[in-house]
Amino acid sequence: METLQLPIPTQWVEPVWIGVQILLILLGGYLAQRFVAQGLNRLGERYPFPPQLLMPLRGGLRWLIMAVR
């Protein structure tokens, strides 16, 4: 962190940097969740899967993505 020559104190930069990292992790999880949901929707349109199968599968994958983050 000392290599950054910013006009603000170093003790302010560290919490902001941690916050940015947390937001990037949350954004990555959200995008992964949307990508999986879109893929499941396309799979459901292409093959005759019942919606009763896709809903728990989508929910389970959503929880899996949240647990892995």
C-alpha positions in Angstrom: 0.0 0.0 0.0 2.9 2.3 0.5 3.6 2.4 -3.3 0.4 4.3 -3.9 1.1 8.0 -3.7 -2.4 9.3 -2.8 -3.1 12.6 -1.1 -5.1 10.8 1.6 -3.8 9.1 4.8 -2.8 5.4 4.6 -5.2 4.4 7.3 -8.1 5.5 5.1 -6.9 3.6 2.1 -6.9 0.2 3.7 -10.6 0.0 4.7 -11.6 1.4 1.3 -9.5 -1.2 -0.5 -11.1 -4.0 1.6 -14.5 -2.6 0.8 -13.7 -2.6 -2.9 -12.5 -6.2 -2.7 -15.8 -7.2 -0.9 -17.8 -5.5 -3.6 -15.9 -7.2 -6.3 -16.5 -10.6 -4.7 -20.2 -9.8 -4.4 -20.4 -8.7 -8.0 -18.6 -11.9 -9.2 -21.1 -14.0 -7.2 -24.1 -12.1 -8.6 -22.8 -12.4 -12.2 -22.1 -16.2 -11.7 -25.6 -16.6 -10.3 -27.2 -14.8 -13.3 -25.1 -16.8 -15.7 -26.2 -20.1 -14.2 -29.8 -19.0 -14.1 -29.7 -18.0 -17.7 -28.1 -21.3 -18.7 -30.8 -23.2 -16.8 -33.5 -21.2 -18.5 -32.0 -22.0 -21.9 -31.7 -25.6 -21.0 -35.4 -25.7 -19.9 -36.4 -24.1 -23.2 -34.4 -26.5 -25.3 -35.3 -29.7 -23.5 -38.7 -30.6 -22.0 -37.7 -30.3 -18.3 -40.6 -29.7 -15.9 -40.5 -26.4 -14.0 -40.8 -28.3 -10.8 -37.3 -29.7 -11.6 -35.7 -26.5 -12.6 -36.8 -24.4 -9.6 -35.1 -26.5 -6.9 -32.1 -26.9 -9.2 -31.7 -23.2 -9.6 -32.2 -22.6 -5.9 -29.6 -25.3 -5.0 -27.1 -23.8 -7.4 -27.7 -20.3 -6.1 -26.9 -21.5 -2.6 -23.9 -23.4 -3.8 -22.5 -20.2 -5.5 -23.2 -18.2 -2.3 -21.4 -20.9 -0.2 -18.4 -21.0 -2.5 -17.9 -17.2 -2.4 
